[in-house]
C-alpha cells in the first residue's frame, strides 16, 4: 500500500512539476536597435503558435508564454532574433541589427519614431561605422556614407577646424552653410568636434527635408545632424569594453614631378638664370660635371614625416531595474605629417538614465568633459583669417617642399643666429632654411577644455499626457600661446632691425571662453484610439543664450635665459629710457547672442498606413530690430505605406512607403557659422582715420540697414523607402530648396561713404536627387555579403541678384541663373606653335596672345561639387570579416596655384620647376601644351583658366579586415568578445588632380596641409 501511495505521489508530483513549467505567464521585455534606441512596431511571436504582439512606442512588449518557449522578434529591414523564455518574467533587452543600417528607428529631432511611421527624409549611421577609426573628428568618418551630405577637409592638420559640411547644396552666400549639430540635445558646432571622443557615439542622424528641420526654426535651414551617445541598458550586468588602435600617418602621393637638382640646374643654364647659369668658375654657366656633382635634396623628407597615431577607450555599462549608466574614458594622440604638429586628447563621459518603479517618471543626465592640446603651424592659423598668407613662401612651411631648390643642402642650416649671420635679411635664396627654422622655433600651441552637460526629465501626468523639460550647456575654453622664440631667425631679424638685438622674440597669449545654454519645456499628448488612430501632439518652448569672452596680450622682447613659452617668464620690462621698445598690447572683447522660441508639432497615424505631420514654430533673434525680430517657420509632411494595402499582400516588396513634405526654415547666422558674427548690422558704425592735414577723424565703416532679417529656405521633398525580398533596401528622394533674402552686399553710390550696403537681396535654388541602396547578396550562417551605394546630384542656381554680374575677386562671379561662386576667366587656348607664347581666347572666341580682363567669360564651373556619394561592401565568414568604403566627388573645380608656380618660367632660378618644362616649346618641339621658357606673356595666366583643374576624385576612403574570435574559445576566460583588425584611411585615390589631395573646401590650393593616409591596427575586448 505504501509503495502504491509513493508511486501515485510521485506521478502527481511529476504532473504538477510539468504543469508548473508549462503554465503560461506574462513575459515582458524591450526591443532596441544596435543604437540602443527602442524599436516600436516590432513583431514578437511565440514560436510555433499564433500568439503574437507588437512593441509599443518605447519598444516594450508584454506576451503570454511559458518557460522554455522561444520568442521570435522580427522587424522589417532588420535581422530576426530568437530568445528563450526563462524562469523569470522579464527578459533582457533584445537587440535587432541590420546588415546596412537604414534605420529601424528614425530620430526626428525632438522625438523618435519607427521608420514605417516616419514622414521625413532622414539617414542614420550607427556606431559600427564610426568607432575605432583614426579620425580626430567623427565628422570625417561620415564622408561618403550619407547621400546629399558633402564633407570636405581643407586641412589635414590634426584637430584643424577647416572642415566644411554642406547638405543638399549651398544654403547661403555670406552666412552659415553648416547644419545645426545637436549632441544629446545640446546644440554645438563643428569646431568643437576635435575634443569629442568618437567611440562614445551610438548613432548619427542627418535630418534633411523641411518635415524634419522646420521644427528647428531659424537654425534649421541647412539641415540638422543629431548625435546620440551610448547608454547603458536596464536589467543588465556590468560590461567592460576596451578598444585600442595604433598606427601611423603618411603623406599622400602627388604628381607634380618636381625636377631633381641636376635637371633644374640644366634648365637654369638653358634659361640663363639662377645658379645653373652663374655657378661655374667666375660666374660662368655650370659645366655638366659641376651639375652632376651638385646636391640633390628631396625636400619632402625635410618638411614632411611619418607620424604615430593611437586611440584608447575604456567603457563601463550596467543597469538595474530602474537605472542604468555608461561611463567611458578615452585617450587619443596623433602626430601630423608636418613636424611640430600634433594633437593629444583625453576625455570622460558619464551618461545616466533612471525611471520610477511605476515608469511614470523618467530622467537622464549626460556629462562629457574633454581636454585637448594641439600644436598647429602658425601659417594654418593665420590663413584662416587671411587666405593670402598661404602664399607667404618665407613663412609657410607647407610651401617648403614646393618652393625649395633641390640643389640646396639642408645641412647648411644650423640655427637661427647662424642663418642670420650667413644670409642677413630674408631672401628667396634662403627659403628652405628659413622654413626649417620656422618649424623648429615658431611656437603655436592651443589648449582646449570642452564641457557638455544635458539633463532631461519627464513625467506622465496621465496615460496619454506627458510633461518634460530638457536643459544643456556647452562650454569651450581655448588658450593659445604663440611665440617667436628668442633663438628663431625671424625674431633675430626683427630685433636687429628694431634696435633690441639683445632681447629678440615676442609672445602672444590669448584666451576665449564660449558658454551657451539651451533649454526647453514640452507637453506631449499621445493617444491610440480604437487600435487604429494614433495622435501625437506636442507644445514646446525653447530658450537659447550664449556668451563669448576673449582677451589677450602681446609682449615684444624676450630674455632667452629665463623665457619659457606660456609661463610668463622672460618678459623684458618696460623702461622709460627706451619708450618705443618692449611695449605690450592688450585686447579684450565680449559678445552675447540669444534666441527664444515656441512651437508645436502634430502627427496623426491611421493603422500604420497613412500619416500626416504638421509643425509650426515662432522664433525671435537678438540680431534684428524689433520689426524683424520674429519669424514663423512651418512644415507639412505625409506618407502612404503601400505595403499595408491589401493589393500588396503576398508581394516580395515587404516595405514600400511614399512620403512627401513641404515647409520653411531659417538662417539667423547670416554673418557666418558663429552666432556672434555681425551682431550690429542694423546700426551705422564709425571708425577712426587720419584725415586732412594728418588730423584724426571719423569715417563711416558700415551703413545702417534696419530692414536686415534672416534668410529663409523653403523646401519640398518627395521620397520613397522600400525593402524587396528582405534583401534589398533603399531610399530615393527628390527635392527643391529655395533660399530667399540672401544676405550680401548690394552696390550703392560712393557718396554714402561705402560702396556696399549689407542687405537681404536675391535668391538661390538647389534642386537634386538622392539615393541610398543596400543589397544582402548572401545571408547565411557562415557567410554574409552586403553591398551598398549612395549618391546625389545637386543643381545650384542664383536668382534675382542685385547686379547682373557681381565680381568676387578677379576670377569668380555671381550671376543670375548661374551656379554660385562660378569661375570667370580668360580661356586658355594652348601654345602658339610659331613663337612659343601662350594663346588665349578673347571674349569673342578669337585667338590672342594679349588677353585683357574684358576677355573673361563665365565657365559654368565652381568649387561646389555637383555629384557626390560612395559605395562599398561588408563581408564576414566564420569570424573573419572585411569591409571597404569608397567615396567620390565629381564636377568640382579648383585652381592649382602650386602647379602654376612649378610651371612658371619666370621663376626659373628662384624656385623649383616641374619636369613638364622638359616638353616646353622649342623650335624643334612646336606642338606642345607648355609655353616656351622664354615666353613673354605668361603673366596673363593670372586671369586665365589654364590652371583651373578638375578636382573630381574616387577614393578608397576606408578599408578594414579583421577577426572575431568565436565565443566557444572564450567560454573558460574572463572575456566575452575579442576582435582584432587592421584598417586604412585615405588608402588610394584616383583623380586628375596632380597635387597631394584633390579634397578641399577652398577654390584654390596654395601650400595647403594635405590630409594624411593612415594605417592602423586595433583590438576590441569585452569583459
Buried (B, 14 or more C-beta within 10 A) or exposed (E): EEEEEEEEEEEEEEEEEEEEEEEBEEBEBBBBBBBBBBBBBBBBBBEEEEBBBBBBBBBBBEBEBBBEBEBBBBBBBBBEBEBEBEEEBBBBBBBBBBBBBBBBBBBBBBBBBBBBBBBBBBBBBBBBBBBBBBBBBBBBBBBBBBBBBBBBBBBBBBBBBBBBBBBBBBBBBBBBBBBBBBBBBBBBBBBBBBBBBBBBBBBBBBBBBBBBBBBBBBBBBBBBBBBBBBBBBBBBEEBBBBBBBBBBBBBBEBEBBBBBBBBBBBBBBBBBBBBBBBBBEEEEBBEEEBBEEBBBBEBBEBBBBEBEBBBBBBBBBBBEEBBBBBBBBBBBBBBBBBBBBBBBBBBBBBBBBBBEEEEBBBBBBBBBBBBBBBBBBBBBBBBEEEEEBBBBBBBBBBBBBBBBBBBBEBEBBEBBBBBBEEBEEBEBBBBBBBBBBBBBBBBBBBBBBBBBBBBBBBBBEEEEBBEBBBBBBBBBBBBBBBBBBBBBBBBBBBBBEEEBEEBBBBBBBBBBBBBBBBBBBBBBBBEBEEEEEBBBBBBBBBBBBBBBBBBBEBBBBBBBEEBEBBEEEBBBEBEEEEEEBBEEEEEEEEBEBBBBBBBBBBBBBEEBBEBBBBBBBBBBBBBBBEEBBBBEBBBBBBBBBBBBEEEBEEEEEBBBBBBBBBBBBBBBBBBBBBBBBBBEBBEEEEEEEEEEEEEEEEEEEBBBBEBBBBBBBBBBBBBBBBBBEBBBBBBBBBBBBBBBBBBBBBEBEEEEBBEBBBBBBBBBBBBBBBBBBBBBBEEEEEEBBBBBBBBBBBEBBBBEBBEEBBBBEEBBBBBBEBBBBBBBBBBBBBBBEEBBBBBBBBBEEEEBBEBEEEBBBBBEBBBBBBBBBBBBBBBBEEBEBBBBBBBBBBBBBBBBBBBBBBBBBBBBBBBBBBBBBBEBBEEEBBEBEBBBBBBBBBEBBBBBBBBBBBBBBBBBBBBBBBBBBEEEEBEEEEBBBBBBBEBBBBBBBEBEBBBBBBBBBBBBBBBBBBBBBBBBBBBBBBE
